[in-house]
Amino acid sequence: MKILVINAGSSSLKYQLIDMETEHVLAKGLCERIGLDGHLKHTPLVGGKPVFDEDLPMPTHSEAIAAVIDKLTSAEYGVVASMKEIDAVGHRVVHGGEKFACSVKIDDAVMAALEECTPFAPLHNPANTLPEASTVLSAQMGAAGLRATMAAAEAGKVICLANKESLVLAGGMLRETCARTGAVILPVDSEHNAVFQGLRGRNPETVRRIILTASGGPFRGKKRDFLATVTPAQALKHPNWSMGAKITIDSASMMNKGLEIIEAHHLYGLPLERIGVLVHPQSLVHSLVEFEDGSLMAQAGTPDMRMPIAYCLAWPLCLDAGVPPLDLARSGALTFEEPDLHSFPCLELACRTIGKGSALPVALNAANEVAVEAFLSGRIGFMDIPDIIGRALDECSAPDPASLEAIETLDHETRLRVGLWIEKV
């Protein structure tokens, strides 16, 4: 079994092909296409601060992926790996250790597809071009991840999904494709991974609702007057997580949680009224599942992306990814509160799109990506972000896109329209 990892950063784009040795039971587990229940096996998955050692800085998302890959490629797990990295300098190929070294042929078409990843990578991409990869870790940022994720689903892959925008833009289409091809989605997002763990071994019919937790970001408790004055530097100082700039701003505005509500709607087939959000400043409880008997199943752990990444890549095994265990005695009180929808309207804007067709989520995401970029470059204020998104939703009259090409067209048109608005701000 081979795992293809696709990870796009702001200055480089990497993918890595991992060949699992046949004796590794991970291969069997993933090939069985495990779902929540027998009849769900061929569908997507409907089926104070934490205490850290000061000498153990929290890894970024990309570093977390690299750490898990390093673990999987260690002699302990018997993995073969080959990586090709693209950056301004050129191409570099790094092979695994001599004992497991292998060579993977990657043609020019694949390289072109990888380099051309904004806003959408062409359909001719590694998920299709490398048929020997049975598992794909889709970790690109933003709408750029849609094509690769859809190609992996069409090819019947096991998809470890860290790119939430794939479900936001094309959730219904992705579900239908997975049901047709037998592809399986394993959620890498910490919140959805926590829900996945909470549902493991449980009857889906007994689930009353799921509750996603949010840290509240750097501006928790702040009001609109203050938020209108904040700078990009302030917004990028997340209290608990180390992430890229775009997702950190989304966390500050709570749009990240809004996108995760849409993602949960598609992943678990639940209506909006059965998906809740609680602000949990400590970021130790990553999500909860509430059952019909009133009980809650919570997944808690050190806020470190190595844990959910390893959970998906090693499924159904439990892989030690080097994350320090959570010490509840030292972590202090755990608190929960309702989100402030008046000060953070992006959450409610995202909820507006659920059940209203497939065009509005595309407009929401496109407007948000353009607005966040404009805020980071100092062209608009922080509270202009929800205003721009709200206007994009109000003015979206496009029919529901029925193909990837239609999604891309609507995305492009929305970006152009929002860009013109920002020029006039």
N, C-alpha and C positions, 0 to 999 in steps of 0.2 A: 504494500500500500504506500502510495506517495501523497505527500501533503504539499500543496502549493500555497505559499504565503505571499500576498500582495500588500505592500505597505507604501503609501505615498506621503512624503513629507513636503515641506515648503521648498527645499532646495535639492532634494534627491528622491528617487523612487526606486524601491527595491522589491525584488521577489526572490523567493527561495523555494527550491524543490527538495522535499525531504522524503527519503525512501525508507519506510519502516521495514525492518527485517521480518520475514514471514513468521518467525516463531513468537513475535511480539503479539500478545493477545489483543492489543489495541486494534489491530487490523480486523479481527473477527468482530469486535464490538461495533466498530463503525460500519462494517459491511452489512450488519444486521439491520441498519437503518432504525435505530431505537427511537421510539416515540414515547408518549405518556401511557399508552394503552394499546392493546392489540389492534383495535379498529382505527387507531390513529397513526399507525406506523408509516404510512406513505404520504403524510401531509406535513406541512410545517408544524412547529410546536404549538398546536392549539392546547396543540401538544408540543465644658472646656474641650480641646483638641485631643485627638488620640495621642497616646504616648508612643514616641519613637526613640530609638537609639540615635543620638545625634550623629554618630558615625555611619549611619545607614540612611542616606538621603533617599527619598522616594523616587523611583524611576518614572520617566515619562512613558507615554503609551508605547512609543517606538522602542524605547529601552526595555520595556516589559516584554514586548514580543521577542526581542533579541535574547533576553534572559531565558525565556521558556524554550526558544529554539536551541540555545546552548545546552540546556538541560536535556532536551530530547536527543541532541546529537552527541551526548556523552556516551562513553562506553557502557555505562549502566543501562541505557535504554537501547543501545545497538541501532543507531539511526545513520543513514547515509544522507549527506546534504551537499548541495551545490548552489552557490549564490552568484547572481550577476547584479552589480550595482551600476546605476546610471547617475552621473553627476556632471558638473561643468567640465571636469577634467577628461572624462571618457569612460571606458568600460573596464571593469576589473572582475575577474573570476576568482573565487575563493573556494577551494575544495575542502571536504572534510578530512579528518585524520587519515594517515596512510592505510590503516587497517580497513577502513570503510570507504575509501575515496572512490568517487565515480565521476563520470563525465556526462553532462546533459547538453544536447544540441539545442541551441536557441537561435532561431533564424532572424533575419533582418526585419521581417514583417512584425514579429513579436516585439522587437526592440522599438520599432516605430510606434506601435500601439501603446507601449508603456510610456514613451516620451510624450505622446499626445494625449494626456490624461485630463485636460481641463477644457471645458467643464465635463465632457464625457469622453471616455476612452472608446475607440472603435470596437465593434463587436468582435473583430479578429484580435483576440487577446489571449493571454496565457491560459485562461480557464478552458478555452477551446483548443488552443494549439498544443497543449501538453496533455493529451488524453491519458497518459500514464499517472497523472495526479488524480487521486480519488477524493481528496479533501482539499478545500480551498479556504484559507483564512483571508477574508476580504476586509482589509483595514484601511482603505483609502479614505481621505477626508471629503465630505460633502457629496454633491451630486456626481462627482467624478467616479464614484464607486458603482453606480447603477449598472452600467454595461457589463462589467466583469462579473458582478453578482448574478445578473440575469443569464449570462453565458454559462456560468457554473451550474445554475439551476436547470437550464436546458440540457446540459450534459449529464444530469443526474448525480451531481457531486454531493458530498457532505460539505455544507457551507458553515464555517465558523464565522459568524457575521458580527463584525465590529462597526460596520458602516450602516448606521441607522437610517440614513437618507434613502437607501435602497427600498426599504419598506415604506418610508414616508411618501416617496414619489410613485411607487408602483407596487404597493402592498397587495392589492387584489390580484394583479397580474402575476406577481411572484408566487403567491399561494397557489394559484391555478397551475402554474408551471411545475411547481414542486409536486403537486398532487398527480400530475400527468406523467412526470419523469421518474418519480420516486426519490427526488432530491430531498435532503433533510437540512433544516436550519438549526444550528446550535448557537444560542445567543451569547456573545462575548461581552456586550455592555454589562457593567457590573450589576445594574438594577435588574435587568431581564435575566441575567445569569442567576441572580439570587432567587427570582421567581421560579425559574427552571428547577433549581435545587429544592425549593419548597414544594413543588408539585411532584417531585420524583416519588413514584410508588403510590401516588394518591389517585383516587377516582376523580376525573375532571368534573363529574356531575355534582360533586360535593363542594365545589369551589363557589363561594359567595362573591368574592371580589379579590382583586390584587391591589396592593398599596405600594407605590413607588416612593422611595425616600429621596429627598433633595437636601443638599447641604445648606442651601440658601445663598451660597456664594459669598463674595466679599462684602456685599451690601445688605445682608440680612438685617431686617429691622429698620432700614433707612426708608425715608419717605420721598415722594416725587420731587419736592423742592431740592433736596440734597442730590438726588440721582441726576437731575438736570445739569449739575455742575461737575460730575465726575470725569476724570481723564482716562484715556486708555491704560496708562500705567497703573492707576488705581484698580481698574476693572480686571487687570491681568494678575492680580495678587490673590489667587484662590487660597482659602485657608487650609484646605485639606488635600487636594489633589494636584498633581503635576501633569498638565495637559498642554496641548497645542493652543495657539492664540485664539483661533476661531471658536473652539469648543469651550475655552475658558470664558470668553465673552458671552457665549450662549448660556453658560452656567450663571454668570452674573445677572443676565436679563431673565433667567428662568425659561428661555426658549428651549434650552437643552431638555428640560423636563417636559415641555410641551411636545417636542419631537418624540420623546420616549413614550408619551401617552399614545400617540399615533402608532408608534412601533408596537406597543403592547396590544393595541386593538387588533392589529394584523397577526401578530405572533400567536396570540392566545384566543383569538376569535371572540373577544368580549366587547360589549357595547360600552360607550363612554361612562354610563352610570355605574358600571362595575369596575371602574379603574380609578383609584384614589391617589392623592399625593399628600405626603406629610413632610414638612421641613424638619430635618434631623441634623442639627449643626455638627454633631460629632462624627458623622459619616462612618459609623461603625456597623449599624444595621442597614443593609443595602437594599432590602425590600422585604415585604411581608405578603403572605397569602392568608386570607380569611376564609374559613370554612363554614358550612351551614350550621354546625353546632356552636358557632361563636368563637371557636379557638383560632389562634393566630400562629402561623409558622413563620418565624423570622430567620433570615440568614445573616449572620454577623461575622465580621472579620476585619483584619487590618486593611485600610483602604489602599490597596496595591493591585494594579491591573495584572500583575503576573498570576494572580490567583484565578480570575475568571478565564484568562487566556489558556492557562494550563488545564483548567477544568474541561474546556471544550476540546482542545487538541488531544488530551489524553483520555477522553471519554471512552469507556465507562470506568477507567482507572482513576485512582487518586494520586496525583503527581505532586511531590514536594518541589515547589518552584522557588524555594528560598525565601518565602515571605515570613517575617517574624510573626509568631502566633499572637493573637489578641490577648492581652492581660486585662481581664475585666476588673480586677481589683485595683489596678492602677489607672484605668481609663476614666474614672469619675462617673458622674451622673449621665444618664442617657435621656435626652429631652426630645419632645416632638411637639409640633405646632402646625396650625393650618397656614397655608401660603397666603400672602397678602396680594390679592389679585388686583387691587387698585394701584399699588406701587409697581407691580410686576405684571403688566397686562399681557405680556407675550404668552404666558401660560394659557390664558383664556382664549387668545387668538388662535392658538393651535387647536384647542378643544372645539372651536367653531367649525373646523374643517371636517371633523369626524361625522360620517353618515351623510355628508352633503355632496357626494360624488368624488371623483378622483382628480378634478382640475384644481380645486382649492388648495390641497396639500402641496401641489407643484408650485403654485403661485406663492404660497407661504414660505416654502423653503428657498426659492429663488430670491424673493425680496429680502429675506433675512440674510442670506449670504452676501448680497450686494451691500446691504445696510451695515453689516458688521465690518466689512472691508472698508467702507467709507468712514466708519467711526474710528477704526484703528489708524487710519491715515489722517485723522483730524478734520475731516470735511463735514461731519455732522456730530451732534451731541448724542449722549447715551439714550436719552428719552425720545430722540428722533427715530430710533430703531423701531419701537412698537408702532409709532405713528405711520411710518412708511409701510410697514407690514399690513396694518389695518387698511390703509388706502389701497394697497395691492389686492387685498381680499375683496374690498368693496367694489373695485373696478374690474374684477375678473368675471368675464362673461363667456369664457371659452367653453366649448363642449368638453365632456369628459374624454381625455385622450385614450384611445383604444390600442395604441402601439407605442413602442419605445420611441419611434420617430416623432409621434405626436407629443409625447412627454417632453422630448428635447426641444421641439418647436415652441411649446408653451413656456418652458423654462427660459429659452433664449429671448422670447418676446417680453417676458416679465422682467428679465434682467435689463434689457434695453430701456424699457419704460421707467423702471425704478432709477436707472442711471441718469436719465434725463431729469427726473424730479430732483435728484440729489444735486445736479449741476445748478439748479435754481435756488437751492437752500442758502 
